[in-house]
Amino acid sequence: MNDLLIGLLGALLATNQPAVVSNLVLKTTGVFVSVPDPNDPVEKEYRKLLDDDDAAQAEVDRWIQENQRFAEKGGGLSHDELRQRIEARFAPVRKAYEDFIQRHPDHARVRLAYGSFLNDIRDENGAEIQWDKARELDPKNPAAWNNLANLYGHRGPVKKAFEYYAKAIELNPLEPVYYHNFGTTVYLFRKDAMEFYGISEQQVFDKALELYRKALKLDPNNFPLATDVAQTYYGIKPMRTEAALKAWDYALKIAGDEIERQGVYLHYARIKINAGRFEEARQHLNAVTNAMYDVVKNRLLRTLAERETKPADTNSPPPAQTQ
């Protein structure tokens, strides 16, 4: 659900009954949203279950981080000991989900939540069962389709992921995450997309980029999304240099701080080295002063020096770098 819809729901729920809110959201956005009654006993129990799940996840995350710090100092729990501790912490949460489902087997949203819990603890088979049941119980809930699409994109069948992402978008065309997920899957599984849609590889790139553009239109200030879009161009051959630079221009425009801006400068330099625009690349590298980028900057400086002594090869980009 995007920020506009979340804000609308929050404002309306303070003064309106759930049925009234659902109808108004439908009229305003064209998207049906089922708003449960917060005073319903089953709803209260469901909400407590979600809170318990969140609390367990947060505690386990803290354990992992603390154990990592201890391990760096020569201490901490072994892998098996930590795993057993985590399993013991999650066991009552799992049982609470199963008890709730036994008493309320047709509760679609708890199926969605339990599926996410199982997916988080790497029980993908269990997650698929719960999400598929949620889809069966509430076929108009786009989250079930999106979650299953994510799963199929990860382990197959990929072509089923294409179908399910399209269905999620059909049900809620205002959610940028669905377009982002769909675009990434199309981009990564180009051969499958070519076969499924009957299009060329260049057309697959175009389709992925169009999905990304729709995601950015709905979430225009999302810097990680903008950088994902821009980095897509590294995989396109031949390199669409000007389009790539334009995408990084947009990322730079919405960058939130100097660290993010200097990260963009490194990408500018990489692309311009590849395009033979060496002096511009050097200027971008000179603008990178944060020590956290020294390794990448020095690697690109070496690449720049090498490329200046021979013709640019547009199909051989400089070494990949991370931020």
Sequence and secondary structure as in RCSB ss.txt:
>XXXX:A:sequence
MNDLLIGLLGALLATNQPAVVSNLVLKTTGVFVSVPDPNDPVEKEYRKLLDDDDAAQAEVDRWIQENQRFAEKGG
GLSHDELRQRIEARFAPVRKAYEDFIQRHPDHARVRLAYGSFLNDIRDENGAEIQWDKARELDPKNPAAWNNLAN
LYGHRGPVKKAFEYYAKAIELNPLEPVYYHNFGTTVYLFRKDAMEFYGISEQQVFDKALELYRKALKLDPNNFPL
ATDVAQTYYGIKPMRTEAALKAWDYALKIAGDEIERQGVYLHYARIKINAGRFEEARQHLNAVTNAMYDVVKNRL
LRTLAERETKPADTNSPPPAQTQ
>XXXX:A:secstr
  HHHHHHHHHHHTTS HHHHHHHHHHHHS       TTSHHHHHHHHHHHHHHHHHHHHHHHHHHHHHHHHTT 
S  HHHHHHHHHHHHHHHHHHHHHHHHH TT HHHHHHHHHHHHHTT HHHHHHHHHHHHHH TT HHHHHHHHH
HHHHHS HHHHHHHHHHHHHH TT HHHHHHHHHHHHHTHHHHHHHHT  HHHHHHHHHHHHHHHHHHSTT HHH
HHHHHHGGGGSSS  HHHHHHHHHHHHHH  SHHHHHHHHHHHHHHHHHTT HHHHHHHHHT   GGGHHHHHHH
HHHHHHHTTS   TTS       
